[in-house]
Amino acid sequence: MTADATEKILRRANEIGVEVWLQAADVDGTATFGIGADVPVVTASVFKIPVALELARQAAEGLRDLGDRIAVRPGHPTPSPYGLATFRHEVVMSWHELAILMIGISDNVATDLILAEIGKDSVNATLRRLGLARTAVPQDCAELLATIGEDLGVAYEDDERLLSELSHEQVSGLRALQPENTCRTTAAEMTRLLGLIWRDEAAPPQACADVRRWTGLQVWPHRLRSGFPDDGIRTSGKTGTLPSVRNEVGVVEYPDGGRYAVSVFTRAEDSRSRVPERDAFIGFAAATAVESLRTA
C-alpha cells in the first residue's frame, strides 16, 4: 500500500510539474509515510509555526502577557499583500490578536512585530531544545523578502506576479529558495514538531493549546484542507509561499479520534503565481499519505 501511495503521489507531481517532499505521521502512534522526508527544504511562511510556539511558550511561562497591547502604525517596512500592511490608520492590538493574524492569514507585518519582541535566538533555542536540529529561523519576513530584491536588483514587495516571467534559472538561484540560506526545515521535523504540539509536549499545555487554536483559525482552504472535504474532519495548518514554492503543514483530525501530522513541501519547474492544481496537489498528497497510514 505504501508503494502504491508513493507512486500515485509522484505520478501526480510529475503531471503538474512539481517536486515534492512530504511526511504524514500518526500523532498518537509511530506510523509514518514519507517521500524525501529528511531532505532540507525551504519553509517559506511555515516558519511562523515555530514563531507562534515561542510566543505562546513565553506567555505560558510568565515572561509576557498575550493581552498586552501594541500600537501598529501604517507604513511598516515589511511588505505583505494583505493584512496590516494594507491598513491606512493606526490600530491597537494585543499580541494574541497579532498571532491570529500571523497564522490565520500569514500576515508578514504581524510576524515581524512578534519576532522583534520574542527574538529569533529564542525561537531557535526552542527548536534546539526540542531536538529539531535541521529546522532554523535565521530571518524575519522583511529580511527574507529583501534577499529576493537584492538577488534580482528590483524592489520586491511580495508580489509573485512580478517574477512570473523570469526563467527557471533566475528563480532557482534566489537565496530565498536555497535551504542553507534561508528559513529551513525537513518534512520529518515539521511533523515531529506538530506532534509535540498536539500532545502538549513542545511547551506548557496552555502554550500548545494556543498554537493549536491559532492554526485551526487559518482561512486558506485551497491546499491541505482541499484533500479532506468531509465536514467531520478537522484540519489545522500553516501555508508557505514563495516564487515556485507551495507548502503546507498541519494536523488532520478524524471523528474516530485519529490524528495525523502532515507536512507537504513543493517546488515547481516555473514561477507562475496562479496554478491552482499545484495548490490542490498538496491536499491530494496529504490525503493519499494519511489514507495509507489509516489502511496499513
Residue, then its C-alpha position, 0 to 999 in steps of 0.5 A: m500500500t505504501a508503494d502504491a501511495t508513493e507512486k500515485i503521489l509522484r505520478r501526480a507531481n510529475e503531471i503538474g510539474v512539481e517536486v515534492w517532499l512530504q511526511a504524514a505521521d500518526v500523532d498518537g502512534t509511530a506510523t509514518f509515510g514519507i517521500g524525501a522526508d529528511v531532505p532540507v527544504v525551504t519553509a517559506s511562511v511555515f516558519k511562523i509555526p515555530v514563531a507562534l510556539e515561542l510566543a505562546r511558550q513565553a506567555a505560558e511561562g510568565l515572561r509576557d502577557l498575550g493581552d498586552r497591547i501594541a500600537v501598529r502604525p501604517g507604513h511598516p517596512t515589511p511588505s505583505p499583500y494583505g493584512l496590516a500592511t494594507f491598513r491606512h490608520e493606526v490600530v491597537m492590538s494585543w499580541h494574541e490578536l497579532a498571532i491570529l493574524m500571523i497564522g490565520i492569514s500569514d500576515n508578514v507585518a504581524t510576524d515581524l512585530i512578534l519576532a522583534e519582541i520574542g527574538k529569533d535566538s529564542v525561537n531557535a533555542t526552542l527548536r534546539r531544545l526540542g531536538l529539531a536540529r535541521t529546522a532554523v529561523p535565521q530571518d524575519c519576513a522583511e529580511l527574507l523578502a529583501t534577499i529576493g530584491e537584492d538577488l534580482g536588483v528590483a524592489y520586491e514587495d511580495d508580489e509573485r506576479l512580478l517574477s512570473e516571467l523570469s526563467h527557471e534559472q533566475v528563480s532557482g538561484l534566489r537565496a530565498l529558495q536555497p535551504e542553507n540560506t534561508c528559513r529551513t526545515t525537513a518534512a520529518e521535523m515539521t511533523r515531529l514538531l506538530g506532534l509535540i504540539w498536539r500532545d502538549e509536549a513542545a511547551p506548557p499545555q496552555a502554550c500548545a493549546d494556543v498554537r493549536r487554536w491559532t492554526g485551526l483559525q487559518v482561512w486558506p482552504h485551497r491546499l491541505r484542507s482541499g484533500f479532506p472535504d468531509d465536514g467531520i474532519r478537522t484540519s489545522g495548518k500553516t501555508g508557505t509561499l514563495p516564487s515556485v514554492r507551495n507548502e503546507v503543514g498541519v494536523v488532520e483530525y478524524p471523528d474516530g479520534g485519529r490524528y495525523a501530522v502532515s507536512v507537504f513541501t513543493r517546488a515547481e519547474d516555473s514561477r507562475s503565481r496562479v496554478p491552482e492544481r499545484d495548490a490542490f496537489i498538496g491536499f491530494a498528497a496529504a490525503t493519499a499519505v494519511e489514507s495509507l497510514r489509516t489502511a496499513 
